Amino acid sequence: MRLDKYLKVSRLIKRRTIANEACDAGRVLVNGTPARASYDVKTGDIIEVQIGAHPLKARVLAVAEVTRKENAPELYELLE
């Protein structure tokens, strides 16, 4: 699954267009390196999002095309 879509489905970022813009601006790191929106997310990847006052760091636990709002936190594990 594309990185921008994963960020939206997991609700780490609210909208896919915002996720796409964040990737283009270099504010999203995967495994410590800046990633493009087309990056293929895999289980075990570490995603760092640097938007707003609080940077976010999460480990990918699962990849799902569609998920309900209440089940979204099952897709990742917050670190730090």
C-alpha positions as CSV (number, residue, x, y, z in Angstrom):
1,M,0.0,0.0,0.0
2,R,1.2,3.5,-0.8
3,L,2.5,5.6,2.1
4,D,0.0,8.4,1.7
5,K,-2.9,6.0,1.6
6,Y,-1.6,4.1,4.7
7,L,-1.3,7.4,6.7
8,K,-4.9,8.2,5.8
9,V,-6.3,4.7,6.5
10,S,-4.5,4.4,9.8
11,R,-5.7,8.0,10.6
12,L,-2.2,9.2,11.5
13,I,-2.9,12.0,9.1
14,K,-6.5,13.0,8.5
15,R,-6.5,13.5,4.7
16,R,-4.6,11.8,1.9
17,T,-3.8,15.1,0.1
18,I,-2.2,16.4,3.3
19,A,-0.3,13.1,3.7
20,N,0.9,13.5,0.1
21,E,2.0,17.1,0.6
22,A,3.8,16.1,3.9
23,C,5.7,13.4,2.0
24,D,6.7,15.9,-0.8
25,A,7.9,18.3,1.8
26,G,10.2,15.7,3.4
27,R,8.2,15.7,6.7
28,V,7.6,11.9,6.6
29,L,10.5,9.5,7.3
30,V,10.3,5.7,6.9
31,N,13.1,3.8,8.7
32,G,15.0,7.1,9.1
33,T,15.0,8.3,5.5
34,P,12.6,10.7,3.8
35,A,10.0,8.8,1.8
36,R,7.9,9.6,-1.2
37,A,4.1,9.2,-1.1
38,S,4.5,6.2,-3.5
39,Y,6.6,4.3,-1.0
40,D,5.3,0.7,-0.5
41,V,4.5,0.4,3.3
42,K,5.4,-3.0,4.8
43,T,4.8,-4.5,8.3
44,G,7.7,-3.5,10.6
45,D,8.4,-0.2,9.0
46,I,9.0,2.8,11.4
47,I,7.2,5.9,10.2
48,E,8.0,9.3,11.6
49,V,5.6,12.2,10.9
50,Q,6.9,15.7,11.7
51,I,3.7,17.8,11.4
52,G,2.7,20.3,14.1
53,A,4.2,20.7,17.5
54,H,4.4,17.0,18.4
55,P,6.4,14.7,16.1
56,L,4.9,11.2,15.8
57,K,6.7,7.9,15.6
58,A,4.9,4.6,14.9
59,R,5.7,1.0,13.9
60,V,3.5,-0.6,11.3
61,L,1.8,-3.7,12.7
62,A,-0.6,-4.4,9.8
63,V,-1.5,-3.0,6.4
64,A,-5.3,-3.0,5.5
65,E,-7.0,-1.4,2.5
66,V,-10.0,-0.3,4.6
67,T,-10.6,-0.1,8.3
68,R,-13.1,1.4,10.7
69,K,-12.2,4.4,12.8
70,E,-12.2,2.4,16.1
71,N,-10.0,-0.3,14.6
72,A,-7.4,2.1,13.1
73,P,-5.0,2.0,16.2
74,E,-4.6,-1.7,15.6
75,L,-2.6,-0.9,12.4
76,Y,0.3,0.7,14.3
77,E,2.1,0.9,17.6
78,L,3.2,4.4,18.8
79,L,6.8,4.6,19.9
80,E,8.2,7.0,22.5
